Amino acid sequence: MFPVIQLKVIIENDAPAPGIITGSSLFLPRREEDMAKVNISPNRTTEKTIRSIDRKREQERKKMFRRAREYASEFSIHLVQRLIDRKIIETNDIERVKELFFEQLDQLPYIEDFDLQMKVAPLRTLVQDPNIVSLYFSQYIIEDLVNHPSIQDVFGDDLDIYLAVDSIFQVLRQE
């Protein structure tokens, strides 16, 4: 076992000589680079703000997905009814379309972020501050549902479909 020796390091301007040990103290000269520097960088502050916004957005998104899954049956019924009322879709099997929407709502919280971003990318610039659930379902209707055997036709442009879908899912944001 080696003996433990404690040295007290004192940084002073009036040190006897740099690096001289007197008693149990080591005197070192004060240097500019030894001084604590406060680093307030605009880039660092901006990055911190961006991370905070991203965290908040991610929490909001997860909350919306959970609530959409909780009320999947109600949302699917209302969504099909709204799309038919606004003459966005024509179908020969309403129950099957409700089931399809229910399945999508049920798996929504488990979709990988990359897959979600790829799905909504074509519509991301459609409106300012879009609802991610509404974007996802609008793109689902435009890309996937249009080719389903239960759907006879899909009418309207991207914005019409988004507005019809968002009129149902906007309640997810209000809470």
Buried (B, 14 or more C-beta within 10 A) or exposed (E): EEEEEEEEEEEEEEBEEEEEEEEEBBBBEEEEEEEEEEEEEEEEEEEEEEEEEEEEEEEEBEEBBEBBBEBBEEBBBBBBEBBBEBEBBEBEBBEBBBBBBBEBBBEBBEBEEEEBEEBBEBBEEBBEEBBBBBBBBBBBBBEEBEEBEBBEEBEBEBEBBBBBBBBBBEBBBEE
